[in-house]
Amino acid sequence: MVTMLLLFSSLVQGFSSSVVSIFMNGELALQPVEVAQYWAYIGCMMWFQPLLGYISDAVVVLGEKRRPLFVLAAVLNTVIYAVYSLFPGATGSFTRFVAWSMVSQLCTMGLYIPLNGLVVEVGRHDAETVEESNARMSVIMSETMVWRSMGSLIGAVLHTCLIAFLSVRPLLGIAGLLFLVLVPIVGFTPRHLFLRPSMQDGNFCSSIANAGWMLWSNSDVRNLRRDGVCFVLLLAFVFVYTMMPDASSIYYSYLYVVFQFPNWFYSMNGCIAHLGSMAGAYVFSCWTNRRARQEACGGTRMSVFFIFMMGSVAWAVGYVSNLLLCTGFITGTLGISAAVYVPVDNFFTSLVARFAFMPTLIMAAEHAPKFFEATAFEVFSVASMGGGIVSGLLTGCIAKGLRITRTDYSQLWALISVSIVARLMPIFLAYLLPERRASRGGEGHLDDAVVVVGHEASDSSVKADGATPWTWVT
């Protein structure tokens, strides 16, 4: 049922996002400036992700956590999309539409954030050592992205099929019904996955105090291998890793302007991109599966440096495929039609981009302390999205300096070349990242772990509940 939940929630999110994009540009006919403002307002909602993550982790209703937030978010989004569909006056002005959309975005976050925390908990369940937990976590997070990419692909295909027969308002109503279908799916998901562990403090205020104590007691900067310090350093690295210039957005604008393919071609290209993302997650899953088997047999644990080095190289290689087209090597030298090459290029670049992004998800999952899985995961998510915003600003500045315009893409090759070099730069920083103490031999056994509960150290056998929080040494 967890797999079904991941698949269908991604389907609904992808479908609803596509419909809203057409709704904005079609029926509402927003001006370009308004579209830019809209996405800026929606982007600001990312700062609420850690808060929703903490609500998912700490708020318990009828003995369950995560599921109440998921159900509430699904029901509220059903209502919002019903309003979109049935009451045109509710979206009659730009201000009202943005207000509804911001609430809807919060609800959408309330769907995937609890699932992030749930996946991390599943990855730790029944693990006897932190090393085993981390290996299983990598595999499960990779497989999770395979299912989510598959759901997004199905949503894109469904949208492509229905848009040919229905107007946008009925599609908004269908999106609302799809959100409602999530409620029985999560209702049939086994209850034990959402139960509050016996070790977790059920008091919300006490939980906040414990979270602050955990962070403070593990943030001794004199020891760079303390788990709290590693968490902060990796957080900063993820920001740098994702803030490098990214020529892909301008490259796709180049495809629209220069080649002028029909609309169905771009729609098909979007589906191919989802296929590429799914393939990238699958390749990463196979790689981490092999890593987990090696570690289970006593092999050397893969270092943080090697994981991010592979991601950086993959990201850089993806740009080479774009470079071959914009320099004319494909269409001029090889004589291959752009209509043939672009889908292949799109599949490949989506594959390597997903592969390159997966290390950030793995690090977020592996460094999330017990009972605060969704919170820590969303802090990493905010860091990566913040890096993405800086990346967009840097790319825009470089493109302006190169005088790239809609009528002149002659310097696009230079922008792509800069992106290739920039994506390789984090490798040197990754080499300096410390490994967690729990990642080294002899210090990760869960049965002997000492955990902090209510500011008091107590020995606890936690094999039944999975991995411990960050291990404290005082």
C-alpha positions as CSV (number, residue, x, y, z in Angstrom):
1,M,0.0,0.0,0.0
2,V,2.9,2.4,0.6
3,T,4.0,1.8,-3.0
4,M,0.4,2.5,-4.2
5,L,0.4,5.7,-2.1
6,L,3.7,6.9,-3.5
7,L,2.6,6.1,-7.1
8,F,-0.9,7.6,-6.9
9,S,0.1,10.7,-4.9
10,S,2.7,11.5,-7.5
11,L,0.2,11.0,-10.3
12,V,-2.3,13.4,-8.7
13,Q,0.4,16.0,-8.0
14,G,1.7,15.8,-11.6
15,F,-1.8,15.9,-13.2
16,S,-3.0,18.8,-11.0
17,S,0.2,20.9,-11.7
18,S,-0.2,20.4,-15.5
19,V,-3.8,21.4,-15.4
20,V,-3.1,24.5,-13.3
21,S,-0.4,25.6,-15.7
22,I,-2.8,25.4,-18.7
23,F,-5.5,27.1,-16.6
24,M,-3.1,30.1,-15.9
25,N,-1.9,30.6,-19.4
26,G,-5.2,29.7,-21.1
27,E,-8.5,30.6,-19.4
28,L,-7.1,33.1,-17.0
29,A,-4.8,34.5,-19.6
30,L,-2.2,35.8,-17.1
31,Q,0.3,38.3,-18.3
32,P,4.0,37.2,-18.5
33,V,4.8,39.4,-15.5
34,E,1.9,37.9,-13.5
35,V,3.0,34.3,-14.4
36,A,6.5,35.2,-13.0
37,Q,5.0,36.7,-9.9
38,Y,2.7,33.7,-9.4
39,W,5.7,31.2,-9.4
40,A,7.6,33.5,-7.1
41,Y,4.8,33.5,-4.6
42,I,4.4,29.7,-4.9
43,G,8.2,29.3,-4.5
44,C,8.1,31.3,-1.2
45,M,6.0,28.5,0.3
46,M,9.0,26.3,0.4
47,W,10.1,28.0,3.7
48,F,7.1,26.3,5.3
49,Q,8.3,22.8,4.5
50,P,10.4,22.2,7.7
51,L,7.4,23.4,9.7
52,L,5.1,21.0,8.0
53,G,7.7,18.3,8.4
54,Y,7.8,18.9,12.1
55,I,4.0,18.8,12.3
56,S,4.2,15.5,10.5
57,D,6.8,14.2,13.0
58,A,5.4,15.5,16.2
59,V,1.6,15.9,16.0
60,V,-0.2,12.8,17.1
61,V,-3.9,12.3,16.6
62,L,-5.6,9.1,17.9
63,G,-2.1,7.5,18.4
64,E,-1.1,8.2,14.8
65,K,1.3,10.6,13.2
66,R,1.7,11.6,9.5
67,R,-1.7,10.1,8.3
68,P,-3.9,12.9,9.9
69,L,-1.9,15.6,8.1
70,F,-2.1,13.6,4.8
71,V,-5.8,13.1,5.0
72,L,-6.4,16.8,5.9
73,A,-4.3,18.0,3.0
74,A,-6.0,15.7,0.5
75,V,-9.5,16.8,1.6
76,L,-8.6,20.5,1.5
77,N,-7.1,20.2,-2.0
78,T,-10.3,18.5,-3.1
79,V,-12.3,21.4,-1.9
80,I,-10.0,24.0,-3.5
81,Y,-10.0,22.3,-6.9
82,A,-13.8,22.0,-6.7
83,V,-13.9,25.7,-6.1
84,Y,-11.7,26.2,-9.2
85,S,-14.0,24.1,-11.3
86,L,-17.4,25.2,-10.1
87,F,-17.0,28.8,-9.1
88,P,-15.3,30.9,-11.8
89,G,-15.7,34.0,-9.6
90,A,-13.3,32.6,-7.1
91,T,-10.4,33.0,-9.6
92,G,-11.7,36.2,-11.1
93,S,-8.8,38.2,-10.0
94,F,-5.1,37.5,-9.9
95,T,-4.9,38.2,-6.1
96,R,-7.7,35.7,-5.3
97,F,-6.2,33.0,-7.6
98,V,-2.7,33.4,-5.9
99,A,-4.3,33.2,-2.4
100,W,-6.1,29.9,-3.3
101,S,-3.0,28.6,-5.0
102,M,-0.8,29.3,-2.0
103,V,-3.2,27.4,0.3
104,S,-3.3,24.6,-2.3
105,Q,0.5,24.5,-2.4
106,L,0.6,24.1,1.4
107,C,-1.9,21.2,1.1
108,T,0.2,19.6,-1.7
109,M,3.2,19.8,0.6
110,G,1.1,18.1,3.3
111,L,0.8,15.1,0.9
112,Y,4.5,14.4,0.0
113,I,6.1,15.6,3.3
114,P,4.5,12.9,5.5
115,L,5.4,10.3,2.8
116,N,9.1,11.4,3.0
117,G,9.2,10.8,6.7
118,L,7.4,7.5,6.3
119,V,9.9,6.3,3.8
120,V,12.8,7.1,6.0
121,E,11.1,5.2,8.9
122,V,10.5,2.2,6.7
123,G,14.2,2.3,5.7
124,R,15.3,2.1,9.3
125,H,12.8,-0.6,10.4
126,D,14.3,-3.8,11.7
127,A,17.9,-2.5,11.0
128,E,20.4,-3.8,13.6
129,T,23.1,-1.3,12.9
130,V,23.3,2.2,11.6
131,E,25.4,1.0,8.7
132,E,22.7,-1.5,7.7
133,S,20.1,1.2,8.1
134,N,22.0,3.6,5.8
135,A,22.5,0.9,3.2
136,R,18.8,0.0,3.2
137,M,17.9,3.7,3.2
138,S,19.8,4.3,0.0
139,V,18.0,1.5,-1.7
140,I,14.5,2.4,-0.5
141,M,14.9,6.1,-1.3
142,S,16.0,5.2,-4.8
143,E,13.1,2.8,-5.3
144,T,10.8,5.5,-3.9
145,M,11.9,7.9,-6.7
146,V,11.3,5.2,-9.3
147,W,7.7,4.9,-8.2
148,R,7.2,8.6,-7.9
149,S,8.6,9.2,-11.3
150,M,6.3,6.5,-12.7
151,G,3.4,8.3,-11.0
152,S,4.4,11.6,-12.6
153,L,4.7,9.9,-16.0
154,I,1.2,8.4,-15.7
155,G,-0.2,11.8,-14.6
156,A,1.4,13.5,-17.7
157,V,0.0,10.8,-20.0
158,L,-3.5,11.1,-18.5
159,H,-3.4,14.9,-18.8
160,T,-2.2,14.7,-22.4
161,C,-5.1,12.3,-23.3
162,L,-7.8,14.3,-21.5
163,I,-6.9,17.7,-22.7
164,A,-7.8,16.7,-26.2
165,F,-11.4,16.1,-25.1
166,L,-12.2,18.3,-22.1
167,S,-11.9,22.0,-21.3
168,V,-9.8,23.1,-18.4
169,R,-12.6,23.6,-15.8
170,P,-13.7,19.9,-15.9
171,L,-10.1,18.9,-15.7
172,L,-9.8,20.9,-12.5
173,G,-12.8,19.0,-11.1
174,I,-11.2,15.7,-12.1
175,A,-8.0,16.7,-10.3
176,G,-10.1,17.4,-7.1
177,L,-11.6,13.9,-7.3
178,L,-8.2,12.4,-7.7
179,F,-7.1,14.1,-4.5
180,L,-10.1,12.6,-2.8
181,V,-9.2,9.1,-3.9
182,L,-6.0,9.5,-1.9
183,V,-8.0,9.3,1.3
184,P,-9.2,5.7,1.0
185,I,-5.8,4.7,-0.2
186,V,-4.0,6.1,2.9
187,G,-6.9,4.7,5.0
188,F,-6.1,1.1,3.8
189,T,-2.4,1.6,4.5
190,P,-1.4,-0.5,7.6
191,R,-1.9,1.4,10.8
192,H,1.4,0.3,12.4
193,L,3.3,2.4,9.9
194,F,1.8,5.6,11.4
195,L,1.8,4.7,15.1
196,R,3.8,6.8,17.4
197,P,6.8,4.8,18.7
198,S,6.7,4.1,22.4
199,M,10.0,6.0,22.9
200,Q,8.7,9.2,21.3
201,D,7.5,11.9,23.6
202,G,3.8,12.6,22.8
203,N,3.9,16.1,24.2
204,F,4.3,18.7,21.4
205,C,6.1,21.3,23.5
206,S,8.3,18.7,25.1
207,S,9.1,17.4,21.6
208,I,10.2,20.9,20.6
209,A,12.5,21.2,23.6
210,N,14.0,17.8,22.9
211,A,14.7,18.7,19.3
212,G,16.6,21.8,20.4
213,W,18.6,19.9,22.9
214,M,19.5,17.3,20.3
215,L,20.8,20.0,18.0
216,W,22.7,21.8,20.7
217,S,24.4,18.8,22.2
218,N,25.6,17.5,18.9
219,S,26.9,20.8,17.5
220,D,30.4,20.9,19.0
221,V,32.4,22.6,16.2
222,R,35.6,21.4,17.8
223,N,34.7,17.9,16.6
224,L,33.8,17.9,12.9
225,R,32.7,14.3,13.1
226,R,29.9,15.0,15.5
227,D,26.6,14.1,13.9
228,G,25.1,17.5,14.4
229,V,28.1,19.2,12.8
230,C,28.1,16.7,9.9
231,F,24.4,17.6,9.4
232,V,25.1,21.3,9.1
233,L,28.2,20.8,6.9
234,L,26.2,18.5,4.5
235,L,23.4,21.0,4.5
236,A,25.7,23.8,3.4
237,F,27.3,21.4,0.8
238,V,23.9,20.5,-0.7
239,F,23.2,24.2,-1.1
240,V,26.5,24.7,-3.0
241,Y,25.9,21.5,-5.0
242,T,22.6,22.8,-6.3
243,M,23.5,26.4,-6.8
244,M,25.9,25.9,-9.7
245,P,24.8,27.5,-13.0
246,D,22.3,25.4,-14.9
247,A,21.8,26.1,-18.7
248,S,18.9,23.7,-19.1
249,S,16.1,26.3,-18.8
250,I,17.7,28.5,-21.5
251,Y,18.4,25.4,-23.6
252,Y,14.8,24.4,-23.6
253,S,13.8,28.0,-24.5
254,Y,16.3,27.5,-27.4
255,L,14.4,24.4,-28.5
256,Y,11.1,26.2,-28.5
257,V,12.3,29.3,-30.4
258,V,14.8,27.8,-32.9
259,F,13.1,24.6,-34.0
260,Q,9.4,25.5,-33.5
261,F,8.1,22.0,-33.1
262,P,4.3,21.4,-32.9
263,N,2.7,21.5,-29.4
264,W,2.1,17.7,-29.4
265,F,5.8,17.2,-29.8
266,Y,6.6,19.2,-26.7
267,S,3.9,17.3,-24.8
268,M,5.4,14.0,-25.9
269,N,8.8,15.4,-24.9
270,G,7.5,16.0,-21.4
271,C,6.4,12.4,-21.1
272,I,9.9,11.3,-22.4
273,A,11.5,13.5,-19.7
274,H,9.4,11.6,-17.0
275,L,10.6,8.3,-18.5
276,G,14.2,9.6,-18.3
277,S,13.7,10.6,-14.7
278,M,12.3,7.2,-13.9
279,A,15.2,5.5,-15.6
280,G,17.7,7.7,-13.7
281,A,16.2,6.7,-10.4
282,Y,16.2,3.1,-11.4
283,V,19.9,3.2,-12.4
284,F,20.7,4.8,-9.0
285,S,18.6,2.2,-7.3
286,C,20.6,-0.6,-9.0
287,W,23.8,1.1,-8.0
288,T,22.8,1.5,-4.3
289,N,21.5,-2.1,-4.3
290,R,24.9,-3.3,-5.3
291,R,26.4,-1.1,-2.6
292,A,24.1,-2.5,0.0
293,R,25.0,-6.1,-0.9
294,Q,28.7,-5.2,-0.6
295,E,28.3,-3.6,2.8
296,A,26.2,-6.6,4.0
297,C,29.2,-8.8,3.1
298,G,31.6,-6.7,5.1
299,G,32.7,-4.5,2.2
300,T,33.9,-0.9,2.6
301,R,31.1,1.7,3.1
302,M,30.8,4.1,0.2
303,S,32.0,7.5,1.2
304,V,30.1,10.8,0.9
305,F,32.8,12.1,-1.4
306,F,32.3,9.2,-3.9
307,I,28.6,9.5,-4.0
308,F,28.6,13.2,-4.8
309,M,31.5,12.8,-7.2
310,M,29.4,10.4,-9.2
311,G,26.5,12.9,-9.1
312,S,28.6,15.8,-10.2
313,V,30.1,13.9,-13.1
314,A,26.7,12.7,-14.2
315,W,25.3,16.2,-14.2
316,A,28.2,17.5,-16.3
317,V,27.9,14.7,-18.8
318,G,24.2,15.5,-19.3
319,Y,25.2,19.0,-20.6
320,V,27.5,17.5,-23.2
321,S,24.4,16.1,-24.9
322,N,22.9,19.6,-25.1
323,L,26.2,21.0,-26.3
324,L,26.3,18.7,-29.3
325,L,23.0,20.0,-30.6
326,C,23.4,23.7,-30.0
327,T,26.8,23.8,-31.7
328,G,25.3,22.2,-34.9
329,F,27.4,19.0,-34.6
330,I,24.3,16.8,-34.6
331,T,22.2,18.5,-37.3
332,G,25.1,19.9,-39.4
333,T,28.1,17.5,-39.1
334,L,26.1,14.2,-38.6
335,G,23.0,15.2,-40.5
336,I,20.6,13.9,-37.9
337,S,17.2,15.6,-37.7
338,A,16.6,17.7,-34.6
339,A,13.1,16.0,-34.3
340,V,14.9,12.7,-33.9
341,Y,17.7,13.8,-31.6
342,V,15.8,16.1,-29.2
343,P,13.7,13.2,-27.6
344,V,16.8,11.1,-27.2
345,D,18.7,14.1,-25.7
346,N,15.8,14.8,-23.4
347,F,15.6,11.3,-22.1
348,F,19.4,11.1,-21.5
349,T,19.6,14.5,-19.8
350,S,16.6,13.7,-17.6
351,L,18.2,10.4,-16.7
352,V,21.5,11.9,-15.6
353,A,19.8,14.9,-13.8
354,R,17.8,12.5,-11.7
355,F,20.8,10.3,-11.0
356,A,22.8,13.5,-10.0
357,F,20.0,14.7,-7.7
358,M,19.6,11.4,-5.9
359,P,22.6,11.9,-3.6
360,T,20.9,14.9,-1.9
361,L,17.9,12.7,-1.1
362,I,20.1,9.9,0.3
363,M,22.1,12.3,2.5
364,A,18.8,13.9,3.8
365,A,17.5,10.4,4.7
366,E,20.7,9.1,6.2
367,H,21.3,12.1,8.4
368,A,17.7,12.5,9.7
369,P,17.6,11.9,13.4
370,K,14.9,9.4,14.7
371,F,11.5,11.0,15.5
372,F,12.5,14.0,13.3
373,E,12.7,12.3,9.9
374,A,10.4,14.5,7.9
375,T,11.7,17.7,9.6
376,A,15.3,17.0,8.7
377,F,14.4,15.8,5.2
378,E,12.6,19.1,4.5
379,V,15.4,21.2,5.8
380,F,17.6,19.5,3.2
381,S,14.9,20.1,0.6
382,V,14.8,23.8,1.4
383,A,18.6,23.9,1.1
384,S,18.5,22.3,-2.4
385,M,15.6,24.5,-3.5
386,G,17.4,27.6,-2.2
387,G,20.4,26.5,-4.2
388,G,18.2,26.1,-7.2
389,I,17.0,29.7,-6.8
390,V,20.6,31.0,-6.7
391,S,21.4,28.8,-9.6
392,G,18.7,30.5,-11.7
393,L,20.0,33.9,-10.7
394,L,23.5,33.0,-11.6
395,T,22.4,31.5,-14.9
396,G,20.4,34.6,-15.8
397,C,23.4,36.9,-15.0
398,I,25.8,34.8,-17.1
399,A,23.3,34.6,-20.0
400,K,22.9,38.4,-19.9
401,G,26.6,38.8,-19.9
402,L,26.9,36.6,-23.0
403,R,24.0,38.5,-24.6
404,I,21.8,35.5,-25.2
405,T,18.4,36.6,-26.4
406,R,15.4,35.0,-28.1
407,T,16.8,36.2,-31.4
408,D,20.4,35.3,-30.7
409,Y,21.5,31.9,-29.2
410,S,24.9,32.0,-30.7
411,Q,26.6,32.0,-27.3
412,L,24.5,29.3,-25.8
413,W,27.4,26.9,-26.2
414,A,29.5,29.1,-23.9
415,L,26.8,29.0,-21.2
416,I,26.6,25.2,-21.4
417,S,30.4,25.0,-21.2
418,V,30.3,27.1,-18.0
419,S,27.6,24.9,-16.6
420,I,29.7,21.8,-17.3
421,V,32.8,23.2,-15.5
422,A,30.7,24.5,-12.6
423,R,28.9,21.2,-12.0
424,L,32.3,19.6,-11.5
425,M,33.5,22.1,-8.9
426,P,31.6,20.6,-5.9
427,I,33.8,17.5,-6.2
428,F,36.7,19.4,-4.5
429,L,34.4,20.4,-1.7
430,A,33.0,16.9,-1.3
431,Y,36.5,15.6,-0.6
432,L,36.6,17.8,2.5
433,L,33.3,16.5,3.9
434,P,33.6,14.5,7.2
435,E,32.0,11.1,7.6
436,R,29.6,10.7,10.5
437,R,30.9,8.8,13.5
438,A,28.1,6.3,13.0
439,S,29.4,5.6,9.5
440,R,32.7,4.2,10.9
441,G,33.1,0.7,12.1
442,G,32.4,-0.2,15.7
443,E,30.3,2.8,16.6
444,G,27.0,2.2,14.9
445,H,25.4,-0.7,16.9
446,L,21.8,0.2,17.7
447,D,21.4,-2.2,20.6
448,D,24.1,-0.4,22.6
449,A,23.1,3.1,21.7
450,V,22.6,5.8,24.2
451,V,19.7,8.1,23.4
452,V,18.6,11.3,25.0
453,V,15.0,11.5,26.2
454,G,13.9,14.5,28.2
455,H,17.4,15.7,28.6
456,E,18.4,12.5,30.5
457,A,20.6,9.8,29.1
458,S,19.0,6.3,29.3
459,D,20.2,3.0,27.9
460,S,17.6,1.6,25.6
461,S,17.3,-1.5,23.5
462,V,15.8,-0.2,20.3
463,K,16.2,-3.1,17.9
464,A,12.4,-3.4,17.6
465,D,12.0,0.3,16.7
466,G,14.9,0.6,14.2
467,A,17.7,3.1,14.3
468,T,18.3,5.5,17.1
469,P,18.5,9.2,17.0
470,W,21.9,10.8,16.6
471,T,24.1,8.9,19.0
472,W,25.2,11.1,21.9
473,V,28.7,10.9,23.5
474,T,29.1,13.2,26.6
